[in-house]
Amino acid sequence: MASAVETLIRSVVNKGVMAVAAFNRDRKKDDGTPNPFLTGIHTPMTGETTHENLAVSGTIPADLDGRYIRIGPNPLSANPALYHWFLGDGMVHGVRLKGGKALWYRNRWIRSTAVSAALGEAPAPGPRAERFDTVNTNVLGHAGQTWAIVEAGGFPVRIDEELNTIAHDPFGGTLHHSFSAHPHLDPDSGEMHAICYKADVQDTLWHVVVDASGTVTREEPIRVQHGPMIHDCMITKNYVIILDLPCTFSMKALLGGSQFPYQWNPEHPARIGLLRRDGRGEDTIWCAVEPCYVFHPANAYEDADGTVIFDSCVHNRMFDDGAQGPDSTDVPFERWTIDPASRAVARRVIDPSPQEFPRPNETRIGKPYRYAYTLAMPEGGDVAFLKETRLYKHDLEAGTRQVHDFGAGRVAGEFVFVPKAGATAEDDGWLMGYVIDTDSETTDLVILDAQKFEGPAQANITIPHRIPPGFHGNWVAA
């Protein structure tokens, strides 16, 4: 357990602590060692561009009218000795589809205070979170607006149809604490649910609900210890699922000058929480699980016997010795059966191959479902994290896996599922995501027919430059 002194320090991350951290950061000089998240495929873009009437091979489905948007880190400047992939200035990349054409591609930095200053602009309007205002992790449409979002205390940022920053906006002032990079939309109520934390609050999480109009209606506190990093959550009909796992705030790392003060903490008990969606935080049902880390669930639902089924990509550890990005070596796709009566968790490996970024047909969020789509990861870990060329389709009823291989030198990111107009089957839809061609230094927005998963792409829309690997994106219909 943490010492009494450490507990005291954790409770007040004050100006003195931050001054020590800043002093030790300033001492870390660039020694010329390449940072894998600033070089090669991750080399940042140096400006904002617009390309119109993009080249297309194949046929863009006529029913797609909207924007595919993805966000990720793209630092304007960075000290390679200090830079962590999760902290780069946010940049949004989008392609506008309409009438079977790719009308444009745009990339735009999210205007944090630092980005606006670096670009010689006045600060974007709107309130800022106390500690930071970099937003770089997810982008989605909700309540008629497009939102760029981040975890750990940053407020959402509204962007316009052409990806320009409108304002930092805590949902019209209705968000009082923190938001998440991964809210999940209830397809029936239109509410977004999220489990949220703040980097400078070590003993509390919040279950936040944003209604269909974009108003926060619930911020229920949940007591924890050690300041766990909670990247994602999941919902079922009755519960929100809390992932309280042993990657926690590290005062030692902060005081040592780390810009990303989260580390693997074997002293932190790993547990899964089931909180009733309208319940009190103190009534959370906590269930112990073997130490591991989950960035991204695929889905969850309640079985007829009252157990909760939870599918996710599971890391054996996280931030144990990696100072610049994810450092796990084993990431299977697993199914956990959580029994709220016995508080037991049974783990079963669905697929042992390393994989990440699981996405289902999200009209099935919180409900029984059949298909999940995941991105292959390199075997044995990789310092650049993304080098694989394959996407997986899991049939969870048949117990089978299909593979779409984009080909040598073509590196894919997360793919999102978009149901076809009038779809009747769960997998009747399009899959889309960016694929980098490392030979030509270009990027394609690739559209696959999910029911013809292993076949040729429905369409390849070419952007004439490399888009660095990013985090998350979504289809935002017009």
N, C-alpha and C positions, 0 to 999 in steps of 0.2 A: 504494500500500500504506500501511497505517497507520504512523505514526511510531513510533520506539522508545519515546518517552515515552507515547504513547497505548496501545501494546501493554502497557507496564508497568502503567498505570492499569487497563486492562481486566482484567488478571489478578487484581487485588485490589480488588473493590468494597468498600472498608472503611468504617468509621464516619465517617472524615473526609470521604470523598466523599459519603456519604449526608447528612451535615450540611450541606455546601455546597448540595446539591440541595434540601434542605428549606428552607434560607434563601432560595434564589432562588424557590422555589414560594411562600413566604410573601409575597414582594414583588409577586406577580401578583394585583392586586386586581380585583374585579368592576367593570368600567367601564360596565355596563349594556348591553353588546352581547349580543343574544340568541344563545344556543348552539343550533344546529339540532337537537341531540340531547337538548335539555331542553325544547323548545317544540313547539307544534303537535301533530302525530301522535305525537311522542316524549315528550310531557309525562308525567312519571312518575305512577304511582298513589300515593296518599297513605296507604293502609292495606291491611289484609288483610280479605278478604270471603269469604263462603260463600253461594251461591245454590243452592237445591234445586229439583228437578222443573222443569228448564229447558223453555222453550217450543221446540217442534220443528215445522218445516214439512217435508213429505215423510216418508220412512220410514227410521228408523235400522235398518240390517241386523241381524237377530236374532242372527247369528253373532258380533257384536262384543261381547265381554265383557272389559272392562278399562278402562284410562285412556289418553287422549291427553294427554301432558304436554309442555310447552315451557318453556324457560327463557330469560331475557334480563336485561339490566341495568335496574335500577329504583332509582336512588339515593335514599336517605332525605334527603340534603342534598348539595349540590354547588356549588362555585364555578364559574359559567359560564365564567370566563376560563381555567380549568384543566381542565375536565371533558372526558374522552375517552370516547366511546361504549363502548369495550371494557372500561372499568374500573368501571362502575356496580355497586352492590350487586346480587347475584343475586336474582331473584324467579322462582318456579315457578308456572305457570298450568296447571291440569288440569281435565279433564272426565271423569266416570265414566259409562261406558255399560254397560247390562246389560238384557237382555230387551226390546230395542227402545226403551228409555227413556234419557234423560239424567238420571241421578240427582242429580248435583251439579256445580257449578264451584267451585273453590277457587284462591286465590292466596296464596302464602306466601313471605316472604323466607327465603333461606338464611342461617342464623345464623353469620355471621362474628363475630369478636370485637367489631368496631365496630358491627355491626347489633344484637347482643345488648345492648351498652352503651346504644345509642340508644333501644332499646325498654324499658330498665330491667330486663333479665333477666340471670340468671347466664349465664356463657359456656357454650356447648354443649360437651359432652365431646369428648375425642379430641385427638391431637397436631396441631399446626399446622406448616405449612411455615415456613421461617426468615423469609422476606421478606413474605409476605402470605397471607391466608386467605379472600379474596373468590372465590367460585365462581359463575360466571354464564353459561357458554357452551354446555353440553349436558347432557342428562338422559336416562338410559336404564335399562333393566332388565338385570341380569346376575346369575347365580348366586342367584336367588331374592330379590335385593335391588334397590332403586332407588337409582341413583347420580347425583348432580350432579357435574359435572366441569369442569375448566378446564386451560389449558396454563401453561407458563412456570414451573412449580415448585409450584403449589398442589396440595394433596392432595384426593382425592375426598371427598364428603360423602354419607353415607347418609341417605335420607329415608324416611318411613313411607308407608303407603297413602293417608293424607290430606295428604301433602306437607309434613309437619312435619319439621324437622331432628332426626335421631337423634344423629349424631356425625360429626365429622371422622375419616376412617378410611382410612389408606393400605393398604387390603386386608388388614386384620388384622395390620398391621405387616410385611407381606411386601414392600411397596414401599419402596425405600431412597432413590431419587433424585427422580424427577418422573413426572408422568403427562401426559396429553394431553386436549384437548377432543374429539379424533376418533379413538378406537380403532375398529378394524373387526373384525367377528366373522367368523371362518371358519365357514361354515355346516355343514361336515363335522365339524370337530374340536370346535367350541364354544369355541375359544380366541379371545380378543381380542388383536389386535396393534396397537401404537402406536409412533410415533416421537416422542420426548419431549425437551424441553429445559428448562433453567433460566435465568432472566433473569440470574443472577449467575455463570453458568459459560459462558465464551465459546468454549471449545475442544472441547466434548463434547456429543454427543447420546446418547440411549439407545434401543435397540430393546427395548421392554417387551412381554412376553407375560403375559396373565392367563388362567389355565386356566378350565375350565367350573365349577369349584368356587369361583372368586373368589380364587385364590392366584396371586401373581406367581411365575412360574417362570423368567423370563429378563429380565435387564437388561444387554444387551450394549452396551458403549461404542463410539461411532463418532466419530472425530476430525474436527473442522471448524475453521474460523477465523471471526473477526468476530462470533460469536454470532448466527447466523441465526434469524429467527422462522419456525418451522415449524408451521403451523396444522393440517395434515392429512397423511395418507399414503395408501397403498393397498397391497393385497396381491394376489398371484397364487398359483398353485399352489406355486411354488418361492421366490418373492421377496417381500420387503417393499420398497416404493418410497419413496425419500427425496427430498424436495423442498428442495434446498439452493439457495435463490434469493436475489436481492440486496435483501432487506429485512432489515436487521441491527441489532443493538444499537448505539446511538449514545451514547457517553460525553458528547459535546457537548450532546446534547439533555437527558440526565440532569442534567448540571451546570447547564444553563440553567433547570432547574426543571420540565421536562416530566414529567408523571406516566406517560406512555407513551413510553419512550425507544427506539423503533424507527423507523428511517427508511430510505428508498430509498438504496442504496449502490452506485453504478455501479462501484466498485472491487472489488466482491465477484463472483467468477466464478459465473455461473449454471450449475447442473449438476443432473442427476438421478442418484440412486444406486440400484443394484439390489443389495440385500443378501440373500443366501440366508437363508431363515427360520431355519436352524440354523447359519449361518456366523459367522465372526469379522468384527468391524467393519472391520479393516484389509484385508479381502478384498472390500470393497464395489466394485462395478463402477461407476465414475463416468463419466457421459456429458454432454458440454457441450451446452447449449441456449442459444438467444437469450435475452437478459435479459427477464424477465417475472415475474409473481407468480401463484401458485395458492393460493387459500384452500381450494377444495373439488373434489376429483375426483368423478366419477360412478362409475367402476369401472375395472378393469384385468384383463387376462388374457393368457395366453401363447398365441401362434399356433402352428400346426403347424410353421412354419419356425424356431421358436426365438425370434422377436422378441416383444417385449412391447407390447401394445396398451393405451394409457392415455388415457382420455377425461376432460376437465375443462373448467371455465370458467376462462379465462386473462385476467388483468389485464395491461394494457400496462405498468403500474408500480403502486407502492403506497407510500403515506406519503411522497410526494415533497415535497408542500407542504401536506398536510392535517394540521392539528394536533388535530382533534376526531373524525375518523372516516375511513373509506375515501375515497380521492380519485382513483381511476382513471377514465378516460373511455372505455375500450374494453374490453369483456369478452365476446369471442366464445366459443362452445362449440367445442372443438377435439379432434381425435384425434392423439395422438403415437404414432409407431411407433419403439420403442427397440430398437436392435440391440446385444445384449450382446457380440457378436463384434467388430464394428467400433467400438463405443461411439459410434454416431451416432444422432441423434434427428431424425426427419422429422415436420414439423408440417403438419397439414391442417385447415382450418376446416370444421367440420360446419355451423355456422350462425353468420353474422356478427352477428346481433342481440345486443345486450348482455343477459346473463342470468347468474343465480347460483343457489346452493343446489341443485345437481343431486342427485337421488336415484334409484336404480334399485329394482327388486324385489331386496331384499337377500339373498334366498336364492340369488342369482346372483353375489354378491360373489366376485371372484377368478376368475370363470368367463366363458366367452363368453355374451353377453347381447344382447338386441335393443332394449329400451326404456329411455329415460332421461326423467325429468321435471324441468323446470327452471322457475325463476321469472323472468319478464321484468324487466329493469331499465330505468330511464329512458334514453333516447338522450342522449348527450353528457355523462353524469355528472349528479349531483344532490347538493346539499349534505345533503339529508335521506336520501339513499340509497334510500329506498323510497317510490315514488309510483305505480308501475305497477299495472295491474289484471288482468294476464294470466298464465296458466300454460301452459307448453309440454309437449307429449308428442312426443319424438323416436323415430321408427322408424329405427333405425340400419342395418337391412338394406334397407329400401325407400328410405331417404334422404329421408323425408318428415317434416313437422312439422305437428301439429295444435295448435289454440289453444283454450283455454277462457278466455273473458273474463267476469269477475265483474260487470262493469258499471261505469258512471261512479261515481267516488267510493268504490269498494270496493277496498281495498288488501290484497293477500294477502301472507302470509309463506311460509316453506318448507312444502312438503307432503310427507308421508311415505306410502309405499306399504305397504298391509297386504294380504297374500294372502287371498282368500276361503277359507272352509272347503272342503276338497276340490278346490282349484284345480288345473287341469291345464295351462293356458296361462300364459305368463310375465306377461301383462298382465291376468289374471283376478283382480282385486282392487279394493280401495278405496283412494282417495287422500284424505287428510285434513289439514287445517291451518286456522289462524285467518285470518279475513278481516275487516278493520276497515271499518265503514261510517262514512265521515267526515262524512256529513250528520246521521245520528242519534246519532253517538258511541256506537255499540254495536259488538259483535263477534259474528260467527258462527263456530262450528266447522262447517266445510263438509265434507261427505262426497261425493266423486264416484265414480262407477263408471268405472274406468280404461278399460274397453272401450267406454264410451259417453261419451268424454272431452269432446266438444264439446256434449253435450246438457245438459239441466237437472241440477242437483245431486240426488243421491239424498236428501240431508237437509241442512237448515240448522238448527243448534242455537244459539239466541240467548242470549248473555251480555249483560245489560243495562247494559254500560258498555264503554268502549274499553280493550282490552288493548294497551299500547304495543308497537311492533314489537320482536321479540326475535331470538334466534339460532336455536337448534336444539331439536328435540323428537323424540319417538318414541312409538309405540304400545307400551304395556306390558300384555300380556294378563294376565287375572286368574290 
